[in-house]
Amino acid sequence: MPASISLTSGNVCESNVPLTSWPVCRAALSLYNGFRIDGDEYLGTENDEDWPKGCYYGDFGVWFNEHPSGSANEDASIICSQDLEPVEPGGTLLVGDSDIDYWLDTESVLTAETLQPVLNVGYGGYTCQNVLDEADEIIATLQPSRVVLVCGENDLAGGTSVEKTFTRYSNVVAKYVAAGAKVFSFSTKPEPESTKLHEDYEALDALIKPFTADGSLTFIDSYAGFNTIGNPSSGPENLYDSDGLHLSAKGYALWQTWLEIALENEESGCQVYTSGECVQGATDSPTNPPTDSPTNPPTDSPGFCFSGKNSVVTRDRGTIRMDQLRVGDYVLTLTANNNMTKNSATGGDMYYERVYSFGHYNPSTKGSFLQLNHELELTANHMLYIQGKGFIPAGAVQIGDVMLSSTEKEIVVHSIRSNIPRIGVYAPFTLSGTILVNDILTSAYIALPQQEEDFTSSSSFFQLGSWSTPFTNQWLSHSYMAPHRICCFWLGLPDPITDVEGVSIWAGQSMKMIQWILQKQLIALVGLFLLAIPFLMMLAFWSIVEETLLLVLQPQYSSLSCTTIVAIVILATIIMVRGMTKIKTTIKMTTQKLKQI
């Protein structure tokens, strides 16, 4: 009998069986037919007496609670199963990235009795390294005899070399084969939105094909298969979802057909399939994979990001996930006036602004996020607008604070959870430096820490020790990015955007320098007096330049903030003081010359 999953309030599964391990918890998500629960909604394990024991679901996602008793919570439903545990060994396991995660109804696609149970533990954003890191525990718990594997694209998109990606991939295959499983793997895809990676995709596939020669791996070349039929990316035969990266129902239908052919001919000795036809037999010598440590963890995010689970509203594509956002998209923002009270409680007018660059863009980097109201996910140093406080770091938000949305409804913060793990980090830049994320007004920037890694100050003004400067973090960041905006937004110059970790060089390198200075309070104080005047002059100058551009070219975005006015006054004062000093010097010199006469 196929397994079924139910969601139950409380802390006890009344008629069904509770899930006893996180691999089974992950596998259960694709089996629930009440509504879709993606694999990447699984957040990890915890040990918390205030939440239900075992696997539970809420609007925030899914956790596996290892606490021995746990307790009922009105914000959570325990996930119970029928005929899933104990897991029958010898089934079929689907593992890998979002192409596996978003493959719906896989248990009804693979119906042969010999393939049961069919379990899906795919996770959106996963790299081959992520799959490898989890393999031991998944193998021990689920004991598959067949594995359907998809990984590698996110490794390459994150900057990992073709050779290292192949090493990770081959280590995954070796791990499952050593446990007695036969591996069926799909190749990369010629996605219309990743053309710059296609050369690497083909190179990776070329390394994998000889690796199939020992018969433990069957490779399904969907890259060549899609190209054989013209790789349609529009119209009724479109193989791709609206983001141009993931598969449509048509694309998955082809995958299903090709996988069924490979499974039905499992004993034929075919190593590589293209379009359902065997194109490579078991005649070549096996290729020994290069060795690499299988325990290297995913790269951690340095911060200042949103998770890919957030949503934004675009002008041309409607509401999309943050991980689907691209440079050139027009996103809904809230361009506020000075006091955030214009027209309504929302504090300003809504506009669609073009995403001109990303401060951080890496779909394969691991990040740790705060989660506000089970919904908005951002790093502790990333700023959002709080009524009565201004733009402050998320780490300073407190229960009872009021966030702003595009409607007049006040959004009171009623839940704050920390250390939410996600794969994929994103920080889009807009003209105004603001963006509506999950319909909440947020900044495009981070706050500078009062002390090292301390983002708990509820002040919107930049703090240096115990001294609160007259400049807000939002203004300092936005003014500092003005030259970058002028080049990328106004002049349309290409952005040499990122380093190998996907961090903007303009924003990232300067942030490292500033944080190093702030860690050394004495140096910071000395530097403040030595550099403050020219630095503020520079920021004020660029701020005035951009305000002039806004007034002339796009007046709807122009809004002189109080801090900008302060900066202009400071700049004018400095110029006046320097001018008066020069006049005094001239008068003094003239007087001396007159005395000599």
C-alpha positions as CSV (number, residue, x, y, z in Angstrom):
1,M,0.0,0.0,0.0
2,P,1.4,3.5,-0.9
3,A,2.4,5.5,2.1
4,S,0.2,8.5,3.1
5,I,1.0,11.5,5.2
6,S,-1.2,13.6,7.4
7,L,-0.8,16.8,9.4
8,T,-2.2,16.8,12.9
9,S,-2.4,19.5,15.6
10,G,-1.0,18.8,19.0
11,N,2.1,16.7,19.9
12,V,0.9,13.1,19.3
13,C,-0.1,11.1,16.1
14,E,-3.4,9.7,17.2
15,S,-4.0,7.0,14.5
16,N,-0.9,7.2,12.3
17,V,2.8,6.8,13.1
18,P,5.1,9.7,14.0
19,L,8.3,10.1,11.9
20,T,11.4,9.0,13.8
21,S,14.3,10.5,11.8
22,W,15.1,13.5,9.7
23,P,15.7,11.5,6.4
24,V,12.2,10.1,6.7
25,C,10.9,13.5,7.6
26,R,12.4,14.9,4.4
27,A,11.1,12.0,2.3
28,A,7.6,12.5,3.7
29,L,7.2,16.0,2.3
30,S,6.7,14.9,-1.3
31,L,4.1,12.4,-0.2
32,Y,1.7,14.9,1.4
33,N,-1.2,15.6,-1.0
34,G,-2.9,18.4,1.0
35,F,-0.7,21.1,-0.6
36,R,2.8,21.3,-2.0
37,I,5.7,21.2,0.5
38,D,9.0,21.6,-1.2
39,G,12.0,19.7,0.0
40,D,13.8,23.0,0.7
41,E,11.2,23.9,3.2
42,Y,13.0,21.5,5.5
43,L,15.0,23.7,7.9
44,G,17.0,21.1,9.9
45,T,17.1,19.4,13.3
46,E,16.6,21.0,16.6
47,N,16.1,20.0,20.3
48,D,13.4,22.3,21.6
49,E,10.9,21.5,24.3
50,D,8.5,24.2,23.1
51,W,7.7,22.5,19.7
52,P,6.3,19.1,18.8
53,K,8.4,16.1,19.0
54,G,9.6,14.6,15.7
55,C,8.7,16.0,12.2
56,Y,6.5,19.1,12.3
57,Y,5.3,21.7,9.8
58,G,4.3,25.4,10.1
59,D,4.1,28.4,7.9
60,F,7.8,28.9,8.5
61,G,8.8,25.5,7.1
62,V,9.6,22.0,8.5
63,W,11.7,21.0,11.4
64,F,12.7,17.6,12.9
65,N,12.7,18.0,16.7
66,E,14.9,15.6,18.6
67,H,13.6,16.6,22.0
68,P,12.4,13.4,23.8
69,S,9.0,14.8,24.7
70,G,8.4,18.2,23.0
71,S,5.1,19.9,23.3
72,A,2.1,21.1,21.2
73,N,2.4,24.5,19.6
74,E,-0.5,26.4,17.9
75,D,1.9,27.5,15.1
76,A,2.9,23.9,14.2
77,S,1.3,20.6,13.0
78,I,3.0,17.3,13.6
79,I,3.6,15.2,10.4
80,C,2.3,11.6,10.8
81,S,2.5,8.7,8.4
82,Q,0.8,5.5,7.4
83,D,2.8,2.7,5.9
84,L,6.0,4.8,5.6
85,E,7.8,3.6,8.7
86,P,9.6,1.4,9.2
87,V,11.0,2.1,5.7
88,E,11.1,-1.0,3.6
89,P,14.7,-1.4,2.3
90,G,15.4,-1.9,-1.4
91,G,13.4,1.0,-2.8
92,T,14.1,3.8,-5.1
93,L,15.5,7.1,-3.8
94,L,15.5,10.4,-5.7
95,V,18.2,12.7,-4.4
96,G,19.8,16.0,-5.5
97,D,18.9,19.6,-6.3
98,S,15.7,21.5,-7.2
99,D,15.2,19.4,-10.4
100,I,14.5,16.5,-8.1
101,D,12.8,18.6,-5.4
102,Y,10.3,20.0,-7.8
103,W,9.6,16.7,-9.6
104,L,6.0,16.3,-8.3
105,D,4.3,12.9,-7.8
106,T,7.4,10.8,-8.3
107,E,5.9,8.0,-6.3
108,S,3.1,7.8,-8.8
109,V,5.4,8.1,-11.8
110,L,7.5,5.1,-10.8
111,T,4.8,2.5,-10.1
112,A,6.6,-0.8,-10.7
113,E,6.4,-3.0,-7.6
114,T,10.1,-3.7,-7.8
115,L,10.9,0.0,-7.4
116,Q,8.9,0.6,-4.2
117,P,9.0,2.5,-2.0
118,V,9.8,5.6,-4.1
119,L,11.1,8.4,-1.8
120,N,12.2,11.9,-2.8
121,V,14.7,13.8,-0.6
122,G,15.6,16.5,-3.2
123,Y,16.5,19.9,-1.9
124,G,16.3,23.1,-3.9
125,G,19.8,24.8,-4.2
126,Y,21.8,21.7,-3.3
127,T,25.2,21.0,-4.7
128,C,26.9,17.7,-5.1
129,Q,28.8,18.5,-1.9
130,N,25.5,19.0,0.0
131,V,24.3,15.6,-1.3
132,L,27.5,13.9,-0.3
133,D,27.5,15.4,3.2
134,E,24.1,13.8,3.9
135,A,24.6,10.5,2.1
136,D,25.7,8.3,5.0
137,E,22.7,9.0,7.2
138,I,20.3,8.8,4.3
139,I,21.7,5.5,3.2
140,A,21.6,4.1,6.7
141,T,18.0,5.1,7.2
142,L,16.4,4.6,3.8
143,Q,18.5,1.8,2.4
144,P,17.8,2.2,-1.3
145,S,18.7,-0.3,-4.0
146,R,18.3,2.3,-6.8
147,V,19.2,6.0,-6.7
148,V,18.1,8.7,-9.2
149,L,20.6,11.5,-8.9
150,V,20.7,15.1,-10.2
151,C,23.4,17.5,-9.1
152,G,26.3,19.6,-10.5
153,E,24.6,22.7,-12.0
154,N,24.5,24.6,-8.7
155,D,28.2,23.7,-8.0
156,L,29.1,25.3,-11.4
157,A,26.8,28.2,-10.9
158,G,28.5,28.9,-7.5
159,G,32.0,29.1,-9.1
160,T,33.2,25.6,-8.5
161,S,35.5,24.3,-11.3
162,V,34.3,21.5,-13.6
163,E,37.0,19.2,-12.3
164,K,36.1,19.7,-8.6
165,T,32.4,19.4,-9.4
166,F,33.1,16.1,-11.1
167,T,35.1,14.9,-8.1
168,R,32.2,15.7,-5.8
169,Y,29.8,14.0,-8.2
170,S,31.9,10.9,-8.5
171,N,32.2,10.7,-4.7
172,V,28.4,10.8,-4.4
173,V,28.1,8.0,-6.9
174,A,30.8,6.0,-5.2
175,K,29.1,6.4,-1.8
176,Y,25.8,5.0,-3.0
177,V,27.4,2.2,-5.1
178,A,29.4,1.1,-2.1
179,A,26.1,0.8,-0.2
180,G,24.9,-1.6,-2.8
181,A,22.7,0.8,-4.9
182,K,22.6,1.2,-8.7
183,V,22.7,4.9,-9.7
184,F,20.7,6.5,-12.5
185,S,21.7,10.1,-13.1
186,F,20.4,12.9,-15.4
187,S,22.9,15.2,-17.1
188,T,22.8,19.0,-17.0
189,K,20.2,20.9,-19.1
190,P,20.7,23.6,-21.8
191,E,18.6,26.1,-19.8
192,P,17.9,29.4,-21.6
193,E,18.8,31.4,-18.5
194,S,22.2,29.9,-17.9
195,T,23.8,30.1,-21.3
196,K,27.1,31.4,-19.8
197,L,27.4,28.0,-18.0
198,H,26.6,25.8,-21.0
199,E,30.3,25.2,-21.8
200,D,30.9,24.0,-18.3
201,Y,27.8,21.9,-18.4
202,E,29.0,20.1,-21.5
203,A,32.5,19.7,-20.0
204,L,31.0,18.1,-16.8
205,D,28.8,15.7,-18.8
206,A,31.8,14.7,-20.9
207,L,33.8,13.7,-17.8
208,I,30.8,11.7,-16.4
209,K,30.2,9.6,-19.5
210,P,33.4,7.5,-19.3
211,F,32.8,7.1,-15.6
212,T,29.8,4.8,-16.3
213,A,31.9,2.0,-17.7
214,D,31.9,-0.2,-14.6
215,G,28.1,-0.6,-14.9
216,S,27.2,0.9,-11.5
217,L,26.1,4.2,-13.1
218,T,23.5,4.8,-15.9
219,F,23.7,8.3,-17.4
220,I,20.7,9.9,-19.1
221,D,21.9,12.7,-21.3
222,S,19.1,15.2,-21.2
223,Y,21.3,18.0,-22.5
224,A,21.7,16.3,-25.8
225,G,18.1,15.0,-25.7
226,F,16.6,18.4,-25.3
227,N,18.9,19.8,-28.1
228,T,17.8,17.0,-30.4
229,I,14.2,18.3,-30.3
230,G,15.3,22.0,-30.6
231,N,15.3,22.7,-26.8
232,P,12.0,24.6,-27.0
233,S,11.8,27.4,-24.3
234,S,8.5,29.0,-25.3
235,G,5.1,28.0,-26.7
236,P,3.1,24.8,-25.9
237,E,6.2,22.6,-26.2
238,N,8.3,24.7,-23.7
239,L,10.5,22.5,-21.6
240,Y,11.1,25.1,-18.9
241,D,9.3,26.9,-16.1
242,S,8.9,30.6,-16.2
243,D,12.3,31.2,-14.7
244,G,14.1,29.6,-17.7
245,L,16.0,27.3,-15.3
246,H,13.7,24.6,-13.9
247,L,11.6,22.1,-15.9
248,S,8.0,22.5,-17.0
249,A,5.5,19.6,-17.0
250,K,6.7,18.9,-20.6
251,G,10.3,18.7,-19.5
252,Y,9.5,16.4,-16.6
253,A,7.4,14.2,-18.9
254,L,10.5,13.6,-21.1
255,W,12.5,12.8,-18.0
256,Q,9.9,10.4,-16.8
257,T,9.9,8.6,-20.2
258,W,13.7,8.4,-20.4
259,L,14.0,7.2,-16.8
260,E,11.4,4.5,-17.3
261,I,13.3,3.2,-20.3
262,A,16.5,3.1,-18.4
263,L,14.9,1.3,-15.4
264,E,13.1,-1.2,-17.6
265,N,16.5,-2.1,-19.3
266,E,18.5,-2.1,-16.2
267,E,20.2,-5.4,-17.0
268,S,21.0,-4.5,-20.6
269,G,24.4,-3.1,-19.7
270,C,23.7,0.3,-21.4
271,Q,25.7,3.1,-19.8
272,V,24.4,6.2,-21.6
273,Y,21.0,7.1,-23.0
274,T,20.1,10.0,-25.2
275,S,16.4,10.5,-26.1
276,G,15.6,7.0,-24.8
277,E,18.1,5.4,-27.1
278,C,21.2,3.6,-25.8
279,V,24.3,5.4,-27.2
280,Q,27.1,3.9,-25.1
281,G,27.6,0.3,-24.0
282,A,29.8,-1.4,-21.5
283,T,32.9,-1.6,-23.6
284,D,35.2,1.1,-22.3
285,S,37.5,0.8,-19.3
286,P,36.3,2.6,-16.2
287,T,37.7,6.0,-15.5
288,N,39.1,6.4,-12.0
289,P,37.8,9.6,-10.5
290,P,40.1,12.0,-8.9
291,T,40.2,11.9,-5.1
292,D,38.9,14.7,-2.9
293,S,37.8,14.9,0.6
294,P,34.0,14.2,0.7
295,T,33.6,16.1,3.9
296,N,34.2,19.7,2.7
297,P,31.3,21.7,4.0
298,P,29.3,24.1,1.8
299,T,30.7,27.6,1.7
300,D,29.1,29.8,4.4
301,S,27.7,33.2,3.5
302,P,29.5,36.3,4.8
303,G,26.1,37.9,5.3
304,F,24.1,40.9,4.0
305,C,21.5,38.8,2.1
306,F,18.0,37.5,1.8
307,S,17.2,33.8,1.4
308,G,15.8,32.5,-1.9
309,K,12.5,31.5,-0.2
310,N,11.4,35.2,0.0
311,S,9.1,36.6,-2.6
312,V,9.2,39.9,-4.6
313,V,6.6,41.5,-7.0
314,T,7.9,42.2,-10.5
315,R,6.4,44.3,-13.2
316,D,6.7,41.7,-15.9
317,R,6.6,38.3,-14.2
318,G,4.3,38.9,-11.2
319,T,5.2,37.5,-7.8
320,I,8.4,35.4,-7.9
321,R,10.8,33.9,-5.5
322,M,13.9,35.8,-4.7
323,D,16.1,33.1,-6.2
324,Q,14.3,33.7,-9.5
325,L,15.1,37.4,-9.6
326,R,17.6,38.6,-12.2
327,V,19.4,41.8,-13.1
328,G,17.1,43.9,-15.3
329,D,13.9,42.8,-13.6
330,Y,11.7,45.6,-12.3
331,V,10.7,45.0,-8.7
332,L,8.1,46.8,-6.5
333,T,9.7,49.2,-4.0
334,L,8.4,51.8,-1.6
335,T,10.0,55.2,-2.2
336,A,9.4,57.0,1.0
337,N,9.5,60.6,2.0
338,N,11.5,62.1,4.8
339,N,9.4,61.1,7.7
340,M,7.8,57.9,6.3
341,T,4.3,59.3,6.7
342,K,3.4,60.4,3.2
343,N,-0.2,59.8,2.3
344,S,-0.6,56.8,4.6
345,A,1.0,54.5,7.2
346,T,3.0,53.0,4.4
347,G,5.2,56.1,4.3
348,G,5.5,56.7,0.5
349,D,4.7,55.9,-3.0
350,M,5.2,52.5,-4.8
351,Y,7.3,52.2,-7.9
352,Y,8.8,49.5,-10.0
353,E,12.6,49.9,-10.0
354,R,15.1,48.1,-12.1
355,V,17.5,45.7,-10.3
356,Y,20.8,47.0,-11.6
357,S,23.1,44.7,-9.7
358,F,23.4,42.3,-6.8
359,G,25.4,42.8,-3.6
360,H,25.5,39.1,-3.2
361,Y,24.3,36.4,-5.6
362,N,25.2,32.8,-5.0
363,P,22.6,30.0,-5.3
364,S,24.8,27.4,-3.8
365,T,26.1,29.2,-0.7
366,K,24.8,28.2,2.7
367,G,23.4,31.0,4.7
368,S,22.0,31.4,8.3
369,F,19.0,33.7,8.5
370,L,16.6,35.3,10.9
371,Q,13.0,34.5,10.2
372,L,10.4,37.2,11.1
373,N,6.7,36.2,11.5
374,H,7.5,32.7,10.0
375,E,8.0,34.5,6.6
376,L,10.6,37.2,6.0
377,E,14.1,35.6,6.0
378,L,17.2,37.9,6.1
379,T,20.6,38.0,7.8
380,A,21.0,39.8,11.1
381,N,22.9,42.7,9.6
382,H,20.5,43.4,6.8
383,M,18.2,46.4,7.4
384,L,14.5,46.7,7.3
385,Y,12.2,49.6,8.2
386,I,10.6,49.6,11.6
387,Q,8.0,52.3,12.4
388,G,9.3,54.9,14.8
389,K,12.9,53.6,14.5
390,G,13.8,53.8,10.8
391,F,16.0,51.4,9.0
392,I,17.6,49.1,11.6
393,P,19.4,45.7,11.3
394,A,17.2,42.7,11.5
395,G,19.2,41.5,14.6
396,A,17.8,44.5,16.5
397,V,14.1,43.8,15.7
398,Q,12.0,43.0,18.8
399,I,8.7,41.4,19.4
400,G,6.0,44.1,19.1
401,D,7.9,46.2,16.5
402,V,5.8,47.3,13.6
403,M,7.0,46.7,10.0
404,L,5.6,48.5,7.0
405,S,4.0,47.0,3.9
406,S,2.5,48.3,0.6
407,T,-0.9,48.4,2.3
408,E,-2.1,50.5,5.3
409,K,-2.1,47.4,7.5
410,E,0.4,47.5,10.3
411,I,2.5,44.3,10.5
412,V,3.4,43.6,14.1
413,V,6.4,41.3,14.7
414,H,5.1,38.4,16.7
415,S,7.7,35.7,16.0
416,I,11.5,35.8,15.6
417,R,13.5,32.6,14.9
418,S,17.2,32.5,14.4
419,N,19.7,30.2,12.7
420,I,17.4,29.2,9.8
421,P,19.6,27.3,7.3
422,R,19.1,27.9,3.6
423,I,21.0,27.2,0.5
424,G,21.3,30.3,-1.7
425,V,21.9,34.0,-0.8
426,Y,20.7,37.1,-2.6
427,A,21.0,40.9,-2.2
428,P,19.5,42.9,-5.1
429,F,20.4,46.6,-5.5
430,T,17.7,49.1,-6.6
431,L,17.9,52.8,-7.4
432,S,16.2,53.9,-4.2
433,G,18.1,51.3,-2.0
434,T,14.8,49.8,-0.9
435,I,12.7,46.8,-2.0
436,L,9.5,45.2,-0.9
437,V,10.2,41.6,0.2
438,N,7.2,39.5,1.2
439,D,5.4,42.9,1.0
440,I,7.6,44.3,3.8
441,L,9.7,47.4,3.3
442,T,13.4,46.4,3.5
443,S,16.7,48.0,2.7
444,A,19.1,46.8,0.0
445,Y,21.9,47.3,2.4
446,I,23.4,46.2,5.7
447,A,24.1,48.1,8.9
448,L,27.7,48.6,10.1
449,P,28.2,46.9,13.4
450,Q,28.5,48.9,16.6
451,Q,31.0,46.3,17.7
452,E,32.4,43.2,15.9
453,E,29.4,41.1,14.7
454,D,27.0,43.1,16.9
455,F,23.8,44.1,15.1
456,T,21.6,44.6,18.1
457,S,21.5,48.4,18.2
458,S,17.9,49.6,17.5
459,S,19.2,53.0,16.4
460,S,19.1,53.8,12.7
461,F,22.1,56.0,13.1
462,F,25.6,54.8,12.7
463,Q,27.2,54.1,16.1
464,L,30.8,54.4,16.9
465,G,31.3,53.0,20.4
466,S,28.9,55.0,22.6
467,W,28.7,57.9,20.1
468,S,25.8,58.1,17.8
469,T,26.8,60.0,14.7
470,P,24.3,62.2,12.8
471,F,24.3,59.9,9.8
472,T,22.0,56.9,9.3
473,N,23.3,53.6,8.2
474,Q,20.9,53.7,5.3
475,W,22.2,57.1,4.1
476,L,25.9,56.1,4.5
477,S,25.4,52.8,2.5
478,H,23.2,54.4,-0.1
479,S,25.6,57.4,-0.6
480,Y,28.6,55.1,-0.7
481,M,26.9,53.1,-3.5
482,A,26.2,56.2,-5.6
483,P,29.3,55.9,-7.8
484,H,28.4,52.2,-8.4
485,R,24.8,53.2,-9.3
486,I,26.0,56.0,-11.6
487,C,28.2,53.5,-13.5
488,C,25.8,50.6,-13.6
489,F,22.4,52.2,-13.6
490,W,22.7,55.6,-15.2
491,L,25.6,54.9,-17.6
492,G,24.7,51.3,-18.3
493,L,28.2,50.1,-17.9
494,P,28.8,46.4,-17.2
495,D,29.2,45.5,-13.6
496,P,32.4,43.5,-12.7
497,I,30.1,42.3,-10.2
498,T,31.4,39.7,-8.0
499,D,34.3,37.8,-6.5
500,V,34.4,34.0,-6.5
501,E,31.8,33.8,-3.7
502,G,29.3,35.9,-5.5
503,V,29.9,39.1,-3.4
504,S,30.0,42.5,-5.1
505,I,33.6,43.7,-5.2
506,W,32.5,47.3,-4.7
507,A,30.5,46.5,-1.6
508,G,32.3,43.5,-0.3
509,Q,35.9,44.6,-0.2
510,S,35.1,48.0,1.3
511,M,32.9,46.3,3.9
512,K,35.8,44.1,5.0
513,M,38.0,47.1,5.4
514,I,35.5,49.1,7.4
515,Q,34.7,46.1,9.7
516,W,38.5,45.6,10.3
517,I,38.8,49.3,11.3
518,L,35.7,49.1,13.6
519,Q,37.2,46.0,15.4
520,K,40.0,48.3,16.5
521,Q,38.2,51.1,18.3
522,L,41.4,53.3,18.8
523,I,42.2,53.1,15.1
524,A,38.6,53.9,14.3
525,L,38.6,57.0,16.5
526,V,41.9,58.2,15.0
527,G,40.7,57.4,11.5
528,L,37.5,59.2,12.2
529,F,39.2,62.5,12.8
530,L,41.7,62.0,9.9
531,L,39.3,60.7,7.3
532,A,35.9,61.9,8.4
533,I,36.0,65.3,6.6
534,P,37.2,64.1,3.2
535,F,35.0,61.0,3.4
536,L,31.9,63.0,4.3
537,M,32.8,65.4,1.5
538,M,32.9,62.6,-1.0
539,L,29.6,61.1,0.2
540,A,27.9,64.5,0.1
541,F,29.3,65.2,-3.3
542,W,28.1,61.9,-4.8
543,S,24.8,62.3,-3.0
544,I,24.3,65.8,-4.6
545,V,25.3,64.5,-8.0
546,E,22.7,61.7,-7.9
547,E,20.0,63.9,-6.4
548,T,20.6,66.2,-9.4
549,L,20.3,63.3,-11.8
550,L,17.1,62.3,-10.1
551,L,15.6,65.7,-10.1
552,V,16.3,66.1,-13.8
553,L,15.7,62.6,-15.2
554,Q,13.4,60.8,-12.7
555,P,11.9,63.3,-10.3
556,Q,9.5,60.7,-8.9
557,Y,12.4,59.1,-7.0
558,S,13.9,62.4,-5.7
559,S,13.5,62.8,-2.0
560,L,16.1,64.8,-0.1
561,S,16.5,63.0,3.2
562,C,17.3,64.8,6.4
563,T,20.7,63.1,6.4
564,T,21.4,64.3,2.9
565,I,20.5,67.8,3.9
566,V,22.9,67.5,6.9
567,A,25.6,66.3,4.6
568,I,25.1,69.2,2.2
569,V,25.2,71.6,5.1
570,I,28.4,70.0,6.3
571,L,29.9,70.2,2.8
572,A,28.8,73.8,2.5
573,T,30.2,74.6,5.9
574,I,33.6,73.0,5.1
575,I,33.7,75.0,1.8
576,M,32.8,78.2,3.6
577,V,35.4,77.6,6.4
578,R,38.1,76.8,3.9
579,G,37.0,79.9,1.9
580,M,37.1,82.1,5.0
581,T,40.5,80.7,5.9
582,K,41.8,81.5,2.4
583,I,40.3,85.0,2.6
584,K,41.9,85.6,6.0
585,T,45.3,84.3,4.7
586,T,45.0,86.7,1.7
587,I,44.1,89.7,3.9
588,K,47.0,88.8,6.2
589,M,49.5,88.6,3.4
590,T,48.2,91.8,1.8
591,T,48.5,93.6,5.2
592,Q,52.1,92.5,5.6
593,K,53.0,93.7,2.1
594,L,51.3,97.1,2.9
595,K,53.4,97.4,6.1
596,Q,56.6,96.7,4.1
597,I,55.7,99.5,1.8
